[in-house]
Amino acid sequence: MYSQAASARKRGRPTAAERRAREAEILSVALGVFVRTGFGNATIDEIAAAAKVTKRTIYAYFGDKDALFAAMVKDLAVTVSLDAASDHGNLAALAGRIVFRVHSDELVGLHRLVIAEADRFPELARVLHRQGDARHIARLTEHIRAERGAACAPLAEPLFSLLLGERHRRRLLGLDPAPTPGEAAAHACASLARLGLD
């Protein structure tokens, strides 16, 4: 009886949780493919094979390759600057998360990819900025406004610049390793202190 129900369910539509898990796996695999082969050379066939799904599944979930890239960037950004409803941390926690994730091998690889492909695919840079950097700045603004007052809200963009800064440039050049959580938190705290936000 149980095996018949499980078998019937397997052939049916996936649950919302199963679909979300499959989407997350595809997006994770897509990042690896894009970084390894470049956006222009990456194909939906290659991504589908790496994710062990059909091309039809990718088209059904995301649409074309551009839409898949945009969804991947948005998904990565949400793990850095959480949605307001699920973000129970403070400004320092968000700043530390930005340093740790944006300086990670994964996101440094994404930045390198976008820089390398910017001439041929300028929309990639717009997507990365809109879904990534601009989102992080907006969330920093919300935290600063809530914790330090509206007068300090304009400090969000300078803070974001400090959180990246020379260290991020060195990461892009492959000169430094990714920061540990402790190093990321220390860098975030120093950046907050420079702007009087500590």
C-alpha positions as CSV (number, residue, x, y, z in Angstrom):
1,M,0.0,0.0,0.0
2,Y,2.7,2.5,1.0
3,S,4.9,1.6,-2.0
4,Q,1.9,2.1,-4.3
5,A,1.3,5.6,-2.8
6,A,5.0,6.5,-3.0
7,S,5.2,5.3,-6.5
8,A,2.1,7.2,-7.6
9,R,3.5,10.3,-5.9
10,K,6.8,9.9,-7.7
11,R,5.1,10.1,-11.0
12,G,3.0,13.1,-10.0
13,R,4.0,16.7,-9.6
14,P,6.6,17.5,-7.0
15,T,5.6,19.2,-3.8
16,A,6.5,22.8,-3.3
17,A,9.3,21.8,-1.0
18,E,10.6,19.3,-3.6
19,R,10.4,21.9,-6.4
20,R,12.3,24.4,-4.3
21,A,15.0,21.9,-3.5
22,R,15.3,21.0,-7.2
23,E,15.5,24.7,-8.1
24,A,18.2,25.3,-5.5
25,E,20.2,22.4,-6.8
26,I,19.9,23.7,-10.4
27,L,21.0,27.2,-9.4
28,S,24.0,25.9,-7.4
29,V,25.1,23.7,-10.4
30,A,24.5,26.6,-12.8
31,L,26.9,28.8,-10.9
32,G,29.7,26.2,-11.2
33,V,29.0,25.7,-15.0
34,F,28.9,29.5,-15.6
35,V,32.1,30.1,-13.7
36,R,33.9,27.2,-15.3
37,T,32.9,27.8,-19.0
38,G,31.8,31.4,-19.1
39,F,28.3,32.6,-19.7
40,G,28.6,32.7,-23.4
41,N,29.9,29.2,-23.7
42,A,27.6,27.6,-21.1
43,T,24.6,25.8,-22.5
44,I,21.3,24.7,-21.0
45,D,22.2,21.1,-22.1
46,E,25.4,21.3,-20.0
47,I,23.6,22.7,-17.0
48,A,20.8,20.2,-17.2
49,A,23.3,17.3,-17.4
50,A,25.3,18.6,-14.5
51,A,22.1,19.1,-12.4
52,K,20.7,15.7,-13.6
53,V,17.5,17.2,-14.8
54,T,16.0,17.6,-18.3
55,K,16.3,20.7,-20.4
56,R,12.5,20.9,-20.2
57,T,12.7,21.2,-16.4
58,I,15.1,24.1,-16.6
59,Y,13.0,25.9,-19.2
60,A,9.8,25.2,-17.1
61,Y,11.4,26.5,-13.9
62,F,13.4,29.4,-15.2
63,G,13.0,30.1,-18.9
64,D,16.0,30.8,-21.0
65,K,19.7,31.1,-20.0
66,D,19.5,34.8,-19.2
67,A,16.5,34.2,-16.8
68,L,18.4,31.3,-15.2
69,F,21.4,33.6,-14.6
70,A,19.2,36.3,-13.1
71,A,17.5,33.8,-10.8
72,M,20.9,32.4,-9.7
73,V,22.2,35.9,-8.8
74,K,19.0,36.7,-6.9
75,D,19.1,33.4,-5.0
76,L,22.7,34.1,-4.0
77,A,21.9,37.6,-2.9
78,V,19.0,36.5,-0.7
79,T,21.4,34.3,1.3
80,V,23.5,37.4,2.0
81,S,21.0,40.1,2.7
82,L,18.0,38.2,4.0
83,D,14.5,39.3,3.4
84,A,13.2,41.7,6.1
85,A,10.7,39.1,7.3
86,S,13.4,36.5,8.0
87,D,16.2,38.8,9.1
88,H,16.4,38.8,12.9
89,G,19.9,40.1,13.1
90,N,21.3,43.6,13.4
91,L,23.5,45.8,11.3
92,A,26.7,44.3,12.4
93,A,25.5,40.8,11.6
94,L,24.4,41.9,8.1
95,A,27.7,43.6,7.5
96,G,29.6,40.5,8.6
97,R,27.5,38.3,6.3
98,I,28.1,40.6,3.3
99,V,31.9,40.5,3.9
100,F,31.9,36.7,4.4
101,R,29.7,35.8,1.4
102,V,30.8,38.5,-1.1
103,H,34.4,37.7,-0.5
104,S,33.8,33.9,-0.8
105,D,35.3,31.9,-3.6
106,E,31.8,31.3,-5.0
107,L,30.8,35.0,-5.3
108,V,34.3,36.2,-6.3
109,G,34.1,33.6,-9.1
110,L,30.7,35.1,-10.1
111,H,32.2,38.7,-10.1
112,R,35.1,37.6,-12.2
113,L,32.7,35.9,-14.7
114,V,30.6,39.1,-15.0
115,I,33.7,41.3,-15.5
116,A,35.1,38.9,-18.2
117,E,31.7,38.7,-20.1
118,A,30.7,42.4,-19.6
119,D,31.6,43.5,-23.1
120,R,29.6,40.7,-24.8
121,F,26.8,40.5,-22.3
122,P,26.4,43.9,-20.6
123,E,23.1,42.8,-19.1
124,L,25.0,40.4,-16.8
125,A,26.5,43.4,-15.0
126,R,23.2,45.1,-14.7
127,V,21.6,41.9,-13.2
128,L,24.5,41.4,-10.8
129,H,24.3,45.0,-9.6
130,R,20.5,45.2,-9.4
131,Q,20.0,41.8,-7.7
132,G,23.2,41.8,-5.7
133,D,25.0,45.1,-4.8
134,A,21.9,47.3,-4.9
135,R,19.9,44.8,-2.8
136,H,22.7,44.7,-0.2
137,I,22.8,48.5,0.0
138,A,19.1,48.7,0.4
139,R,19.1,46.2,3.3
140,L,22.0,48.1,4.9
141,T,19.9,51.3,4.5
142,E,17.0,49.6,6.3
143,H,19.1,48.4,9.2
144,I,20.9,51.8,9.6
145,R,17.6,53.6,9.5
146,A,16.1,51.3,12.1
147,E,19.2,51.2,14.4
148,R,20.8,54.6,14.0
149,G,18.1,56.8,12.7
150,A,17.1,58.2,9.3
151,A,19.9,60.8,9.3
152,C,22.5,58.0,9.1
153,A,20.7,56.1,6.2
154,P,22.9,57.8,3.5
155,L,25.9,56.0,5.0
156,A,24.7,52.7,3.6
157,E,26.5,53.1,0.2
158,P,29.9,54.2,1.8
159,L,29.6,51.3,4.2
160,F,29.1,48.8,1.4
161,S,32.2,50.3,-0.3
162,L,34.2,49.8,2.8
163,L,32.9,46.2,3.2
164,L,34.4,45.4,-0.2
165,G,37.2,47.8,-0.6
166,E,40.8,46.8,-1.3
167,R,40.3,43.4,0.2
168,H,37.7,42.5,-2.4
169,R,40.0,43.8,-5.2
170,R,42.7,41.5,-3.9
171,R,40.3,38.6,-3.8
172,L,39.3,39.3,-7.5
173,L,43.0,39.2,-8.4
174,G,43.5,35.9,-6.5
175,L,46.0,37.4,-4.1
176,D,44.3,36.6,-0.8
177,P,42.2,33.6,0.4
178,A,38.6,33.9,1.4
179,P,38.1,35.3,4.9
180,T,37.1,33.1,7.8
181,P,33.9,34.0,9.6
182,G,36.0,35.7,12.4
183,E,38.0,37.7,9.8
184,A,34.8,38.8,8.0
185,A,33.2,39.9,11.3
186,A,36.4,41.9,12.3
187,H,36.5,43.6,8.9
188,A,32.8,44.4,9.2
189,C,33.2,45.9,12.7
190,A,36.2,48.0,11.5
191,S,34.1,49.3,8.6
192,L,31.2,50.2,10.9
193,A,33.6,52.0,13.3
194,R,35.1,54.1,10.5
195,L,31.7,55.5,9.8
196,G,30.7,55.9,13.4
197,L,28.1,53.1,13.1
198,D,29.6,50.8,15.7
